Amino acid sequence: MLQQFQITKPMIQAPMAGVTTPQLVIASCEAGILGSIGAGYLNGDDTRAFIQAVKKGTDKPFAVNLFVQADLTIDVKVLQEARVALQPIYDELNIPPVQTVISTDVYSDQLQAVIDEQVAICSFTFGIPAVDDIKRLKEAGIYTIGTATTLQEAQAVEAAGLDAVVLQGSEAGGHRGTFTEPLQLISTEELLTQVIGQVTIPVIVAGGIATAAQVKNALTQGAEAVQVGTAFLVAAETEISPLYKQAVLQSENGTTTLTKAFTGKYARGLKNDFTERLKDAVVAPYPLQHHLTLAIRKESTAQGRPEFLSLWMGENGHLAKEATVEQIVEELLQDL
């Protein structure tokens, strides 16, 4: 993959839906790694506009990451119980509760935007695209990457005909890419050990990669590249709220948790009042829970209250240092 797209350094900037900006993707590409657009929360038009904005800033190849959307059956009783569990936080922020939740299918429009804009690489999270969608991408000459959290999922990605696979270890920040049951939490190093030699497609490894030694170890064991997210959260080119950036920079070892409370899918982030209050609460399935909590997250940012924010970061986020993308890349690749 690296040679095919003339990517000079074995690293991918993780998509990080809701966090990634054109500036971050452009800076990543210009630093010699593969930049990635996290399009998970965008619609088709927004995805297209994001792609065009990146094209204006770089002529290098980049990726777009899409969330594979499963069929959703809305259980009104579960939805109501999830809303009730959030009511005390709505009240504390003095905002009205979300009364109507509408989940729209944006995936097909996003896929069309990727094809129309002739994006070089398209990656997927939360599952494997339909056979017809993979065929359309291949006919358009687009390189495809799946996400796996187990050996079984990695083999399924290969069997579906995707070109490469990202192995997401348990240390990874943000959403788990899991698409088989039950949820398994396998460390990054162990997952790489299990998969290398069991699939023939290129393997990219992700999850808690925060040091040059970790990068070198992953590449030595057979990974073609590493995917890094949390280290870039505090990059100068990343436009996240000061609350979020300071929370990452001031974080300590062992302070992350896995929670479904923000979106309905398991994701790793800093433990805070929200994750603790909702630990045992009823949670609506993704993306309904995401829509129920969206106003909470927006208002918490406005009011300067990080205790109710989704502060996604990996287990080694406490090692992140404020710097430019280029400096972060140089530090992580210094042992190669």
N, C-alpha and C positions, 0 to 999 in steps of 0.2 A: 504493500500500500504506500509506504513512504517513498519508494523509488518511483512508483507509478505516477504519483502526484508531485514529485520533486520537493518533498518536505524534508528539510535538511536536518531536523532534530527529532528524536523519537519520543515525542510528547504530544498529547492532545489536551486542549483546554476543555474541561468538562462543560457540557451545555448549560446546566444550572438555570432551568426555566424560571422566569420571574426576576432573575438577577442579571443575566447576561445583557449587555448593551452592544450596539454596533461598535462602539469605541474599544470595548474589551476584545471582541472578535478580531477586529482590524489589528490591534496591537499584538495579539497572539500570532496572527498570520505573519506580520512583519518581523516578529521575533524568531521566525523559522519553524514554528510548531503549527499544528492544525487547530485553527480556531473553530468554535462550534456555536451555532445559534440554538438556544434553548427555546423552542417554539411551543412547548407544551401548553401554555395558557393563552396562546394567540389564536385568532381566527385566520381564515384564509387570506384576507386582505392585509391584515397586520403582518402575517408571515411574509407575504410578497414584498411589503414595504421595508421590512427588516432586511431581507435579502438584498434588495436594491441599495439600501443604505450602506451595507458592508461592501458591495461591489464598487461603490464610489470611493471607498477608502483603501482598497487593496485589489490587486489583480491576481493574488494568490488563491489557491483553492481553499474552500472551507466546507464545513458540514452543517446540516440542519438536523436537529433531533426532534422527532415527533413522538407523542404518546399514543400508543395503540389503544384504541377505545373498545372496551368490551360492551356487549349488550347490557343495558341497565334496566332492571325492573325496580320501580319505585314502591317501597313499602311505606305507606302513609303513616302507619303507627311508629315505625322506626324513625322516620323523618321528624315526627312530632316530638318524640322522646329526645332526639338529638337537639332539637330546638330548645326544649325545656332545660336541658343540661347547660346550655349556653346562656340562658336568661340572666343569671346573676352577673355575668360579665357584660352583657349588653347594658344592664342597669348601672353597673359601676362606671362604664364609659359614657353613660347617659346618651345612648343611641337606641333607636327603635330596633326590635328584632326583625330578622329577615322573615317575611311572611310567604313569599313565593320563590320557589327555586325551579328554574328551568334549565335543563341540561341539553344543550344543542350539539349536534354532530358537526364539528369543525374539521375533523380529520381529513375527509375527502377533499375539501377545499385547500387545505394545507398541502396535501400530496400533489394536487394539481399545480400549486404555486411552485413547489420544488422542481417539478418537471418542466413547467413553462420557463422558469428562470435558469434552467440548465445548471443547477447546483451540482458540484462535483461529487459530493458524498452525502448520503442520508442515513442517519442512525435512528434506532427505535428503542423505546423503553416501554415496559409493562406488557410485553408480548411480542408475537411475531406477526408481521403484516400478512394479509390474505395473499393467496397464490397469485391472483390476478394483479394485485398491487406490486408484488415483487417483479412480475413479468413486465409491467409497464415501466418500472424504474430501470430494469436491465435493458429494455429496448431503447430507453433514452440515454443509455450509457452512464447511468448513475451507480456509483459504488455503494453497497449497502452494508450496514453494520448492525448487529443485534446486541442485546444486553442479556447477560446470564448471571445468576447468583449461585448456580449449582452445576455440576458436571452434566446432569440430565438436561438442563436448560441449554447449556452450550452445545450439546449434541443435537438438540432440537433446532437450534439456530442454524447449524451446519446443514442438517437434513432439509431444511426449508429452502436452502440455496442462497443464503446470504453470504456475503464475501468475507466477513470478519466478525469477530465477537469481542465485546468488552466484558471482562470478568469483573464483577462488582463484589468486592469483599465486604465483610460485615462492618468494617471500620468506616466505610464510605458515608459522607454526609449527604443530606437530601433524601429523596425518595428511593426506596428499594425497588430494583427493577424486576423483582420476583413475579413470575407468571404461572408457577405451579404450586400445588399445595403438598405438604404443609410448608410454612415459612421456615427456611433454614438459615442460620447465621454461621457462615463459614468464613474464617479469617482470609484476608487477601492472600497471604503466603500459602496457606493450605489449599485454597481454591486453585491457585495457579499450579501447585504440585499435582492436584487431582486431574486437571484438564490437559496439561501439556502432554502430548503424545497420544491423547484420546480423540483429538480433532485434528483435521488437516488444514483448516483455514487459519489465517493469522489471528493471534491472540493479543489483545490489549488489556492491560491490567489496571484496575482502579480500586481505590479504597484506602484512605489514610496515608497516602504517599506524600510525605512532607520533608524528606531528607534525601541528599544525594546518594547515601548508602542504600536506601530503599529502592531508588531508581535503578542503580547499578545491579542490585540483587535481582530485581524483576527481569531486567534485560538479559542477565547472565543465565537465568533459569529458562529462557526461551520466549519471553514476551517480545513482540515486535515493537511495542511502544507502551508508555504509561499514560493514563488519563488522570489529570490533576484538577481538582476543583477548589477546595477550601483555601489553598495557598493563594489563589487568585482573587479570593473574596476581598482581601485587603490591598489589592494592587491599586496603584494610583489611577488606573484607567477604569476601575470598577465603580459604577455609580450606585452604591447602596446607601441607605440612610446612615448618618453618623452613629445612631443608636446601634445599628447592626454591626458596623465596622468596629466600634469600640467594644462591643460584647465579645467579638471574636478575639481581638487583640488582648483583652483582659481575661480571657477564659483560662481555666486551669485544667490539668490532666484529670480525666475521669468525670467530667461534668456534662457529657452528652447523654441522650436517651433516645430510644425508639418510640415514636408515638404515631397514632392514627388521628389524633384529636383535631389537627388542623385541616386535613384534606380527605380523610377516609382511607388513605393508604399509608402504610408504614414509612416513616421517614426519620432520619437521624438529625438531631439538632441539640442545641443547648437546653438543658433542663431549666424550666422556669415555673412561675406560678400557674400559668395556663396548662402546661403539660401535667403538673401534679394534680391540679383540681379535676382535670378531665381523665385522669388515669383509668378510672373504673366506670366512666360514663358511657352511655349508649352513643355510638358514633354512626352517622349516616355513611353509606358507601360513597366512594369517589365517583364523580366529582361533586356530589351534592354537599358533602361536608365542607369542601373548599368554598362553595358559594355561601354556605351558612356562616363561615368565619371570615370571609373577605372583608366585610365592614369592620369587624373587630380589629383586624390587622391594620387596616388603613387608619382607623381612628387612634389606635395605640401609637402609631408612628407620629400622627399629628399632635397627640398629647404628650409625647415623650415618655411612653410607658413600655419599656422592653419586656416587662413581665407577661405581656399578652401577645408578643410577636413570635412568629415562626423563625427562629434563628438557626437555620440549617447550617450545619458544619460537621466535618468528620471528626473521628476520635482524636486525631493528632492536630486539630485546629489550634491548640494552644502553642504550637510551634510556628504558626504563621507570623510573618514579619511584613510590615508596611514597606513597599518598594514598587518599582515599575515592573510591568510584565517582563520586560527584557532582563532585568536584574534577577527576578525570581527564576526565570528559565535558566539563566547562567549558573545560579547557585545550585539548582537541582541537578544540573547536568555536568557539574564541574569534575566529577570523578570518571567521566567517560573518555 
